[in-house]
C-alpha cells in the first residue's frame, strides 16, 4: 500500500495533508488535542462575470506590429502595456476552518498516514484512531474519531471571509457568508481596497456539518458539544452560489445555507458504506496504471533524505502516487485544478491561485491520460470549452480575429483578455492554442475526447491564421512575447519582439493538428500556413528566444518556453536543426539556473528525457527532491508558496524518463537516472498504446504493448538491452 507517513502532527498549513473529491477539498492537520480542518470549495471565487476586453487593443495591435517591424521594440513594449491591457482576474477563496477540541483522549504514540491508492487519511494519536476522506460518489466529507474509553469534544468554525457560524438544535453547524466582490493579486502588495465587499454581487457560500455519535450532544449559538462519546463522526458538505461562468452568482448566504443543510438532513449516512463506496471509486480511478520503484515503508522525511543521497526509488514512487492522488482528489466533476489544485488558505493567494495558462494549468494535466486517468480530464475539457466561448469575444474585440484566444491568466469567470502589467506575462494570446494542443494530445490516449479536442484545435487554428503576419515572405507572430522574460535592446529590458520561439512552436503544433484533423477549407489553410511559418534562428546559446535574434536577459530563466517544440509539444524531432539548437539552449539554461522552483525542475526532467540525457535527468531529480518540496511534499515555489503543478509535472517527468517517442517511434528508458535502476510499470499510455514493462540495473527485462483500436501510428524502437517484448495487439 502506497502511503505518505509522518510521525508528528502538522503545526502549519504546509505540513497538513489534503483530501478532496474535486469539489470539496480539506487540509487536515491531525492535531493531538485540537484538530483543524481547512475547507475549500472548488467553486468559491471572488467576483462575478465581467468583460475586460479592450476595444482599443485592435488598433494598438497594428501600432505595436509596425513598431516591431521598424525595430522600435521599446515603443512596441510600451504600446502593448498601455493600450492592449484589460484587468486582473479574480481569486480562488478559502471557505473556512472547522475546529474539534478533544478532552479525555489518552496520550501515546502518534502517526498519520495518507493512503494514496485508497484516498483515506489515517491518524493514530494515543488511544484514538481517526480517519478523513471526501467521497465523490456521495459528495460529502467524512471525519471519524474513536477511542476505547469515553471522551468529550467541542466543534466550532470560522471563516476569513465575510460570514459567521451558527449551530442548530439537531446538531448541525453551519458556516456561511459571501465572497469578496474583488480580490486583487497578492503580487501587487499592500494596496487600498485589495479585498472589497462594496458591491454585494459576489457568491454566497456555506459549510454545513452533521454530527453522529454515541455520546450526548448539546449546542450553543455557535458550537456543538459532545460528552461521554467513544466515537464521533462528522459529515460535511460545501455549497456556493456559483451558477456558471457567464451567470451572476446567487449571493444570499441564508439561501445557500438552507440548500447545504437540506442536503445533509436528506441523507442518512452509514459510515462503513460511505467508506466502502469511496474507496472503491477512488482506487478504481488510480489503479489503471501503477509504478513500482522500490519499497517505501519509512516516513516521508527519511525517504526524502535517502532519495537526495542517491537511493530515490522509494520517494519517487511515493511522489508519483502522490501526484496521481492529487489529480484524483482535485479534478473530477467541478472546476479544473488551479495553481494550488483545490487547496488554498489565503484570501489573496499566490498569483490569485488562478488558471495560469502559460505553463502551469497545462502542466497540471500532462500526465492524466498517460496514467490512464482520463476521467480526471473532464473539468479540463469543460474549462477549455468555456474559455473558447469567452475567448471568441476577446479574439474579435482585441485582435479582430476569428476563433478564440486566451491570455496567461484565467479564472472561474473565464476571463480571457490580458491583465494589467508587463507584457512579458500579461500579453500572451496564444495560451488558448496551448490549451487546445494539450487537449488534442490527450485525445490520442483518450479517443472519447477526440471530437471535443478537434473542435478546440479548429477554433484555435482560426485565431492563429488571422493573427499571423507576413514578414520577409514568411508568416510570423508580431508583437510576440515569451512567457515572463525579456531581452535587452538599446540597453533597455524589452518583452515585445518578433516571432518568439514559444509562440511560433505553439502555432506550428496547432496548425499541424488542424492540418491533420480538420476538414474542408480550414484543413487546406492550416497546411498552407504551416509551410510558410517562420523558423527561429540559432545563436551562441542555442535556439534564439525570439526570431529577431534575441536571447532572454535572464540566462537561467525558469521558463523553458523556447523549448516548447521539444516538450510538451513534439514539433521538433531528433535530427532536426531546431531540435539540436533547442538542446544547446537547454544545457545553457540549466548551467545558469538556480534550482528550487518545482514546476521548472519537473519541466527540466521532461526535457532531459526527450534529449536522452540520464545524467541531466538525474541532476534535475536531485534538485527537485532537495529544493522543490514543502514539508507535506507539496510542490514549492519561492519564496514560500505552494504550486501543485510541481507535483503533477513530476509524474509526467517520470513517465517521460521511462518511455518517450520521437518521429512515431517509442523508446524505453531514454533517460533513466542511476538512482532509479530497478522498477516496473503497468498501464502507461502513449499515443493510444498501453505499455507495461520491467527493468533491472537499467535494462529492460520484459515489456508488452497493447495497441487500442483507433490508436495512432507508433512503433516500438529496437532496444539493445531488450530481453523479451510481447505485442498483444499490433
C-alpha positions in Angstrom: 0.0 0.0 0.0 1.4 3.4 -1.0 1.4 5.8 1.9 2.8 9.2 3.0 3.8 8.8 6.6 4.6 11.4 9.3 5.3 10.9 13.0 4.0 14.2 14.3 1.0 16.5 13.7 1.0 19.5 11.4 1.6 22.8 13.0 1.2 24.8 9.8 -0.9 24.6 6.6 2.2 23.5 4.7 2.6 20.5 7.0 -1.1 19.4 6.8 -2.4 16.8 4.3 -5.0 17.1 1.6 -8.2 15.2 0.9 -10.8 16.1 -1.7 -13.3 15.0 -4.3 -12.8 17.7 -6.9 -15.5 19.9 -5.4 -14.9 19.9 -1.6 -11.3 20.0 -0.5 -9.9 19.8 3.0 -6.4 20.2 4.6 -6.2 18.0 7.7 -3.7 18.9 10.5 -4.1 15.9 12.7 -3.6 17.7 16.0 -3.3 15.6 19.1 -5.8 17.6 21.2 -7.3 20.1 18.7 -8.0 19.0 15.2 -8.0 21.6 12.4 -9.8 21.1 9.1 -9.3 23.8 6.5 -12.1 23.7 3.9 -12.2 24.8 0.3 -14.9 24.6 -2.4 -13.7 24.5 -6.0 -16.4 27.0 -7.0 -15.7 29.6 -4.3 -14.1 32.5 -6.1 -14.2 36.3 -5.6 -16.1 38.5 -8.1 -18.7 37.8 -10.8 -18.7 37.8 -14.6 -17.1 41.0 -16.1 -16.0 41.9 -19.5 -12.4 43.3 -19.6 -12.0 43.1 -23.4 -10.4 46.3 -24.7 -11.9 47.8 -27.9 -8.8 50.0 -28.4 -6.5 46.9 -28.3 -7.0 46.1 -32.0 -5.7 49.5 -33.0 -2.8 49.1 -30.6 -2.0 45.7 -32.1 -1.4 47.3 -35.5 0.6 50.1 -34.0 2.8 47.7 -32.0 3.3 45.4 -35.0 4.5 48.4 -37.1 6.9 49.4 -34.3 8.3 45.9 -34.1 8.9 45.8 -37.9 10.7 49.2 -37.6 12.9 47.8 -34.8 11.5 50.1 -32.2 10.9 47.3 -29.6 10.8 49.6 -26.6 8.0 51.6 -28.1 6.2 48.4 -29.0 6.5 47.2 -25.5 5.1 50.5 -24.1 2.2 50.4 -26.7 1.2 46.9 -25.6 1.5 47.6 -21.9 -0.5 50.8 -22.0 -3.1 50.2 -24.8 -3.7 46.5 -25.0 -4.4 45.6 -21.4 -7.5 44.6 -19.6 -7.9 44.0 -15.8 -6.9 41.5 -13.2 -8.6 38.1 -12.8 -10.4 37.1 -9.6 -9.0 34.8 -6.9 -9.8 31.4 -5.5 -11.0 31.7 -2.0 -10.6 29.7 1.3 -14.0 28.8 2.7 -13.2 28.4 6.4 -11.9 26.2 9.2 -13.6 23.6 11.3 -12.0 23.0 14.8 -12.5 20.0 17.0 -11.1 20.2 20.6 -10.8 16.8 22.3 -10.8 16.2 26.1 -10.1 12.8 27.7 -8.2 11.1 25.0 -5.2 9.1 26.3 -1.7 10.1 25.3 0.6 7.8 23.4 2.4 7.1 20.2 1.5 9.3 17.2 1.4 8.7 13.5 -0.5 10.0 10.5 -0.5 8.4 7.0 -2.2 9.3 3.7 -3.2 6.2 1.8 -2.6 7.3 -1.8 -4.4 4.4 -3.5 -7.4 4.4 -1.2 -7.8 8.2 -0.7 -8.0 7.9 3.1 -6.1 9.8 5.8 -5.4 7.9 9.0 -4.3 9.5 12.3 -3.3 7.5 15.4 -2.9 9.6 18.5 -2.5 7.7 21.7 -5.8 5.8 22.3 -7.7 7.5 19.4 -8.0 6.3 15.8 -9.1 8.9 13.2 -10.0 8.8 9.5 -10.7 11.5 7.0 -11.8 11.4 3.4 -14.0 13.2 0.9 -16.4 11.0 -1.1 -17.0 11.6 -4.8 -20.0 9.2 -5.1 -21.8 10.7 -2.1 -20.4 14.3 -2.3 -19.6 14.5 1.4 -16.5 14.9 3.6 -16.2 12.5 6.4 -14.2 12.7 9.6 -14.2 9.9 12.2 -12.6 9.6 15.7 -13.0 6.7 18.0 -11.5 5.6 21.3 -11.9 2.6 23.6 -12.5 5.0 26.5 -15.1 7.9 26.6 -14.0 11.4 25.7 -15.5 14.8 25.1 -15.3 17.2 22.2 -16.2 20.8 21.2 -16.8 21.6 17.5 -16.7 25.2 16.1 -15.9 27.0 12.8 -14.7 30.3 11.5 -14.1 31.9 8.1 -11.6 34.6 6.9 -14.4 35.8 4.6 -17.4 37.9 5.5 -19.6 35.4 7.3 -20.5 33.7 10.6 -21.2 30.3 12.2 -24.5 29.1 13.7 -25.4 25.8 15.3 -28.9 24.2 15.1 -30.6 22.2 17.8 -30.4 19.0 15.7 -26.6 19.1 15.9 -25.9 20.7 12.5 -23.3 23.5 12.5 -23.2 25.9 9.5 -20.6 28.4 8.5 -21.9 30.8 5.9 -21.3 34.1 4.2 -20.3 35.8 1.0 -17.1 36.1 -1.1 -15.4 39.4 -1.9 -16.6 41.3 -5.0 -12.9 41.8 -5.8 -9.6 40.4 -4.6 -6.5 41.9 -6.2 -3.5 39.7 -6.8 -1.0 39.2 -4.0 1.9 40.4 -6.1 0.5 44.0 -6.0 1.4 44.1 -2.3 -0.5 46.3 0.2 -2.8 48.4 -2.0 -6.0 50.2 -0.9 -9.2 48.1 -1.2 -7.3 44.9 -2.2 -10.2 42.9 -0.9 -13.6 44.6 -1.3 -17.2 43.6 -0.4 -18.6 47.0 -1.6 -21.0 45.8 -4.3 -22.6 42.8 -2.7 -22.6 40.9 -6.0 -20.2 38.0 -5.3 -21.3 34.5 -4.5 -22.6 33.1 -1.2 -21.1 30.1 0.4 -21.8 27.6 3.2 -20.1 24.7 5.1 -22.6 22.5 7.0 -21.5 19.8 9.4 -23.7 17.0 10.8 -22.7 15.1 13.9 -23.1 11.3 14.6 -22.0 9.9 18.0 -22.9 7.6 20.8 -22.3 10.5 23.2 -24.5 13.3 24.4 -24.9 16.3 22.0 -25.8 19.8 23.0 -25.4 23.1 21.2 -24.8 26.8 21.9 -25.3 29.6 19.4 -22.0 28.8 17.6 -20.7 25.5 18.9 -21.5 21.8 19.2 -20.6 20.0 22.5 -20.3 16.2 22.7 -19.8 14.4 26.0 -19.0 10.8 27.0 -18.5 9.5 23.5 -16.5 6.6 22.2 -16.9 7.7 18.6 -17.7 10.8 16.7 -18.4 11.0 13.0 -18.7 14.3 11.2 -20.2 14.7 7.8 -19.6 17.9 6.0 -20.9 19.4 2.7 -19.9 22.7 1.0 -22.1 24.8 -1.2 -21.7 28.1 -3.1 -23.9 30.5 -5.2 -22.0 29.8 -8.4 -24.4 29.3 -11.3 -21.9 29.2 -14.2 -19.1 31.2 -15.7 -21.5 33.5 -17.6 -24.2 33.9 -14.9 -24.4 36.2 -11.9 -23.9 34.2 -8.8 -26.5 33.7 -6.1 -25.4 36.0 -3.3 -27.9 35.3 -0.4 -26.0 33.3 2.3 -29.2 32.2 4.0 -30.4 30.6 0.9 -27.1 28.8 0.3 -27.1 27.7 3.9 -30.6 26.2 3.6 -29.5 24.3 0.5 -26.5 22.8 2.2 -28.4 21.9 5.4 -31.1 20.3 3.3 -28.5 18.1 1.6 -27.3 16.9 5.0 -30.7 16.3 6.5 -31.9 14.4 3.4 -29.2 11.7 3.8 -29.0 9.0 6.5 -25.3 8.3 6.3 -23.9 4.9 7.1 -20.2 5.4 7.7 -19.0 2.0 6.7 -21.0 2.0 3.5 -19.8 5.6 2.8 -16.1 4.5 3.3 -16.6 1.4 1.1 -18.1 3.3 -1.8 -15.4 6.0 -1.6 -12.5 3.5 -1.5 -14.0 1.5 -4.4 -14.4 4.7 -6.5 -11.1 6.2 -5.7 -9.0 3.1 -6.1 -10.6 2.2 -9.4 -9.7 5.7 -10.7 -6.0 5.5 -9.8 -5.3 1.8 -10.3 -5.5 1.6 -14.1 -1.7 2.4 -14.1 0.9 1.7 -11.5 4.6 2.3 -10.9 6.8 0.4 -8.5 10.4 1.7 -8.0 11.0 0.1 -4.6 9.7 -0.3 -1.0 8.6 2.9 0.8 7.8 1.9 4.3 9.7 4.7 6.2 8.3 8.1 6.9 8.4 10.8 4.3 11.3 12.7 5.7 13.6 9.6 5.9 12.6 8.6 2.3 13.3 12.1 1.1 16.8 12.2 2.7 17.6 8.8 1.2 16.5 9.9 -2.2 18.7 13.0 -2.1 21.6 10.7 -1.2 21.0 8.7 -4.4 18.6 5.9 -3.5 15.5 7.6 -4.9 13.3 4.6 -5.7 11.1 4.9 -2.5 10.5 8.6 -2.6 10.0 8.7 -6.3 7.3 6.0 -6.0 5.6 8.0 -3.3 5.8 11.3 -5.1 4.5 9.6 -8.3 1.5 8.2 -6.5 1.0 11.5 -4.6 0.7 13.3 -7.9 -1.9 10.8 -9.1 -3.7 11.1 -5.7 -3.9 14.9 -6.1 -5.2 14.6 -9.6 -7.9 12.2 -8.5 -8.7 14.3 -5.4 -8.8 17.6 -7.2 -10.2 17.1 -10.7 -13.5 15.2 -11.0 -16.7 16.9 -12.0 -16.4 20.5 -10.8 -13.6 23.0 -11.6 -10.2 22.1 -13.1 -7.1 22.2 -11.0 -5.8 25.8 -10.5 -2.3 26.8 -9.3 -3.0 25.2 -5.9 -5.2 22.4 -7.1 -8.3 23.0 -4.9 -6.4 23.7 -1.6 -5.8 27.3 -0.5 -5.7 29.1 2.8 -5.3 32.7 1.7 -7.8 35.4 0.7 -5.1 36.8 -1.6 -3.4 33.5 -2.6 -0.2 33.4 -4.6 -0.9 34.7 -8.1 -4.6 34.6 -7.2 -4.4 30.8 -7.4 -5.9 31.1 -10.9 -5.5 29.1 -14.1 -2.1 30.3 -15.3 -2.1 29.2 -18.9 1.5 30.0 -19.9 2.6 26.6 -18.4 1.1 25.8 -15.1 -2.5 25.0 -16.0 -1.5 22.7 -18.8 1.3 21.0 -16.7 -1.4 20.1 -14.1 -2.7 17.6 -16.7 0.4 16.5 -18.6 0.2 13.0 -17.0 -3.5 12.5 -16.8 -4.2 10.4 -19.9 -0.8 8.7 -19.8 -1.6 7.4 -16.3 -5.0 6.1 -17.6 -6.9 8.7 -15.5 -8.8 10.3 -18.4 -11.9 10.7 -16.2 -10.0 13.5 -14.5 -9.7 15.4 -17.8 -13.4 16.3 -17.9 -13.0 19.5 -15.9 -10.1 20.5 -18.1 -12.0 20.0 -21.3 -15.1 21.8 -20.0 -13.0 24.7 -18.9 -11.3 24.8 -22.3 -14.6 24.9 -24.0 -15.9 27.7 -21.7 -12.6 29.6 -22.4 -13.2 29.1 -26.2 -16.7 30.7 -25.9 -15.4 33.6 -23.9 -12.1 33.8 -25.9 -14.0 34.2 -29.1 -15.2 37.6 -27.8 -11.7 38.6 -26.9 -10.4 37.5 -30.3 -12.9 39.7 -32.1 -12.6 42.7 -29.8 -8.9 42.8 -29.1 -7.5 41.2 -32.2 -10.1 41.5 -34.9 -9.8 37.7 -35.4 -11.9 34.6 -35.8 -11.6 31.6 -33.5 -10.6 32.1 -29.9 -7.7 33.2 -27.8 -6.8 33.3 -24.1 -4.0 35.2 -22.4 -2.0 34.0 -19.4 -4.4 34.4 -16.5 -7.9 32.9 -16.4 -10.4 32.4 -13.5 -13.7 30.8 -12.8 -15.4 33.5 -14.9 -13.1 32.5 -17.8 -11.6 35.9 -18.3 -9.5 35.7 -21.5 -8.3 39.2 -22.0 -4.8 40.4 -20.9 -4.4 41.6 -17.4 -2.5 44.7 -16.4 1.2 44.8 -16.1 4.4 43.9 -18.0 3.7 42.4 -21.5 6.1 39.6 -20.6 3.2 37.9 -18.8 0.0 39.9 -19.5 0.2 39.7 -23.3 0.0 36.0 -24.3 -2.8 35.4 -26.7 -1.6 32.0 -27.9 -2.1 30.4 -24.5 -5.5 29.4 -25.7 -3.9 27.5 -28.5 -1.6 25.8 -26.0 -4.7 24.7 -24.0 -6.2 23.3 -27.3 -3.0 21.4 -28.1 -2.9 19.9 -24.7 -6.5 18.7 -25.2 -5.6 17.2 -28.6 -2.6 15.3 -27.2 -4.8 13.8 -24.5 -7.3 12.7 -27.1 -4.6 10.4 -28.6 -4.8 8.4 -25.4 -8.5 9.0 -24.8 -10.4 8.8 -28.1 -13.7 9.7 -26.4 -12.5 13.2 -26.1 -11.4 13.4 -29.8 -14.4 15.4 -31.3 -14.1 18.0 -28.5 -10.4 18.3 -28.9 -10.7 18.7 -32.7 -13.2 21.5 -32.2 -10.8 23.3 -29.9 -8.0 22.9 -32.3 -10.1 24.2 -35.2 -11.1 27.3 -33.3 -7.5 27.9 -32.0 -6.2 27.5 -35.6 -8.7 30.0 -36.9 -7.3 32.6 -34.5 -3.7 31.8 -35.4 -4.4 32.1 -39.1 -5.8 35.6 -38.6 -3.1 36.6 -36.1 -0.1 35.6 -38.1 1.5 38.3 -40.3 3.9 38.1 -43.2 7.5 39.3 -42.9 10.2 38.6 -45.5 8.0 36.0 -47.2 7.3 34.0 -44.1 4.5 34.0 -41.6 5.3 35.0 -38.0 3.9 36.5 -34.8 4.2 40.2 -34.1 4.1 41.6 -31.5 5.4 38.5 -29.8 6.3 37.7 -26.2 8.0 34.8 -24.4 6.4 33.9 -21.0 7.7 36.1 -18.2 11.0 37.0 -19.7 12.6 39.9 -21.7 15.5 40.7 -23.9 17.9 43.7 -23.8 17.8 46.1 -26.7 19.4 49.5 -26.8 20.3 49.0 -23.1 16.6 48.5 -22.2 14.8 45.4 -21.0 12.0 44.8 -23.5 9.4 42.0 -23.7 7.9 42.6 -27.1 9.6 41.4 -30.2 9.0 39.3 -33.4 8.4 35.6 -33.5 9.2 34.2 -30.1 10.2 30.5 -30.3 7.4 29.7 -27.9 4.7 31.3 -29.9 5.9 30.0 -33.3 6.1 26.4 -32.0 2.6 26.7 -30.4 1.4 28.0 -33.8 3.3 25.2 -35.6 1.7 22.5 -33.4 -1.8 23.9 -33.6 -1.6 24.2 -37.4 -0.2 20.7 -37.7 -3.0 19.3 -35.7 -5.5 21.3 -37.7 -4.0 20.1 -41.0 -4.3 16.6 -39.7 -7.7 16.6 -38.1 -9.8 19.5 -39.6 -11.8 19.3 -42.7 -12.5 21.5 -45.7 -11.0 24.9 -46.3 -9.6 25.1 -42.8 -7.5 22.0 -43.3 -6.1 23.4 -46.5 -5.4 26.8 -45.0 -3.7 25.3 -42.0 -1.5 23.1 -44.2 -0.5 26.1 -46.4 0.3 28.3 -43.5 2.4 25.6 -41.9 4.6 25.5 -45.0 5.2 29.3 -44.7 5.7 29.5 -41.0 9.0 31.1 -40.0 11.8 29.2 -38.2 13.7 30.6 -35.2 17.4 31.0 -35.7 20.3 29.8 -33.6 22.8 31.9 -31.7 25.7 31.4 -29.3 23.5 29.9 -26.6 21.4 27.8 -29.0 17.9 28.4 -30.1 17.0 32.1 -30.0 14.2 33.1 -27.7 12.9 35.5 -30.5 13.1 35.1 -34.2 14.6 38.6 -34.4 17.8 37.3 -32.8 17.3 38.0 -29.1 18.1 35.8 -26.1 16.5 36.0 -22.7 18.0 38.7 -20.4 18.0 36.0 -17.7 20.3 33.3 -18.9 19.0 30.7 -16.4 15.3 31.7 -16.7 12.8 29.4 -15.0 10.6 29.1 -18.1 11.8 26.6 -20.8 9.3 28.2 -23.2 11.6 28.3 -26.3 11.8 24.5 -26.0 8.0 24.1 -26.3 8.6 22.3 -29.6 10.6 19.6 -27.8 8.3 19.2 -24.8 5.3 19.3 -24.2 4.9 19.8 -27.9 6.7 17.5 -30.2 7.2 19.6 -33.4 11.0 19.2 -33.0 12.4 15.7 -33.5 15.9 14.3 -33.1 17.9 15.1 -36.2 16.1 18.4 -36.9 18.2 21.5 -36.8 15.6 23.0 -34.4 16.0 20.0 -32.0 19.8 20.4 -31.9 19.5 24.1 -31.3 17.0 23.5 -28.6 19.2 21.0 -26.9 22.1 23.5 -26.9 19.8 26.1 -25.3 18.6 23.6 -22.7 22.2 23.0 -21.5 23.0 26.6 -21.4 19.9 27.4 -19.4 20.3 24.7 -16.8 24.0 25.7 -16.4 23.0 29.2 -15.3 19.8 28.4 -13.4 19.1 28.5 -9.7 17.2 25.3 -8.9 14.3 25.3 -6.4 11.2 26.1 -8.5 9.3 22.8 -8.5 7.4 23.1 -11.8 10.6 24.3 -13.6 12.5 21.3 -12.3 9.8 18.9 -13.4 9.8 20.5 -16.9 13.6 20.2 -16.9 13.3 16.4 -16.2 10.8 16.1 -19.1 13.2 17.8 -21.5 16.2 15.8 -20.3 14.3 12.7 -21.1 13.5 14.0 -24.6 17.2 14.7 -25.1 18.1 11.3 -23.9 20.3 12.5 -21.1 20.1 10.4 -18.0 22.7 12.5 -16.1 20.8 15.7 -16.7 17.6 14.0 -15.6 19.2 12.7 -12.5 20.6 16.1 -11.6 17.1 17.7 -12.1 15.6 14.9 -10.0 18.0 15.5 -7.2 17.4 19.3 -7.3 13.6 18.5 -7.2 14.0 16.3 -4.1 16.4 18.7 -2.4 14.8 22.1 -3.0 11.3 21.8 -4.6 9.1 20.3 -1.9 7.4 21.7 1.2 7.2 19.7 4.4 4.0 17.9 3.3 5.6 17.1 -0.1 3.6 19.8 -1.9 5.4 21.5 -4.7 7.4 24.6 -3.7 7.7 27.9 -5.5 10.0 30.6 -3.9 9.8 32.4 -1.7 7.3 30.3 0.3 4.4 29.3 -2.0 2.7 26.0 -2.8 2.0 25.2 -6.5 0.5 21.9 -7.4 2.0 21.9 -11.0 5.3 20.7 -9.5 3.6 17.5 -8.1 1.7 16.8 -11.2 4.6 17.7 -13.6 6.8 15.3 -11.6 4.5 12.4 -12.7 4.8 13.4 -16.3 8.6 13.7 -15.9 8.9 10.2 -14.5 6.7 8.9 -17.4 8.9 10.6 -19.9 12.1 9.2 -18.3 10.7 5.7 -18.7 9.1 6.0 -22.1 9.4 8.7 -24.8 8.7 8.8 -28.5 10.3 10.5 -31.5 9.2 10.5 -35.1 6.5 8.0 -34.3 8.8 5.6 -32.5 8.5 4.7 -28.8 11.8 4.2 -26.8 12.2 2.6 -23.4 14.2 4.2 -20.6 15.5 7.1 -22.7 17.0 8.9 -19.6 16.8 6.8 -16.5 18.9 8.1 -13.6 21.2 5.8 -11.7 19.0 6.4 -8.6 16.1 4.5 -10.3 18.0 1.5 -11.7 15.2 -1.0 -10.9 11.5 -0.9 -11.2 8.4 -1.8 -13.2 5.3 0.0 -14.5 1.9 -1.3 -15.7 -0.6 0.5 -17.9 1.4 3.5 -19.1 -0.2 5.0 -22.2 1.5 6.7 -25.1 -0.4 7.7 -28.3 -3.2 5.1 -27.6 -0.8 2.2 -26.9 -0.7 0.8 -23.3 2.8 -0.3 -22.2 3.8 -2.5 -19.3 7.5 -3.2 -18.6 10.1 -4.1 -16.0 13.8 -3.1 -15.8 16.7 -4.3 -13.7 20.1 -2.5 -13.5 18.7 0.0 -16.1 18.0 -2.9 -18.5 14.6 -3.8 -19.8 13.8 -7.5 -18.9 10.2 -7.6 -20.0 7.8 -5.4 -22.0 4.4 -5.7 -23.6 2.4 -3.3 -25.7 -1.4 -3.2 -26.3 -2.5 -1.0 -29.2 -6.1 0.1 -28.8 -8.5 0.3 -31.7 -8.1 3.6 -33.5 -4.7 4.3 -31.9 -2.3 6.5 -33.9 0.8 5.0 -35.6 3.5 4.5 -33.1 6.2 1.8 -33.5 8.5 0.3 -30.8 12.2 1.1 -31.1 14.6 -1.8 -31.2 16.2 -1.9 -27.8 19.7 -3.1 -27.4 19.1 -4.3 -23.9 15.7 -5.8 -24.5 15.2 -9.4 -23.4 11.6 -10.0 -24.2 8.7 -8.0 -25.7 5.2 -9.1 -26.4 2.9 -7.1 -28.6 -0.7 -8.0 -27.7 -2.4 -6.1 -30.5 -0.4 -4.5 -33.3 
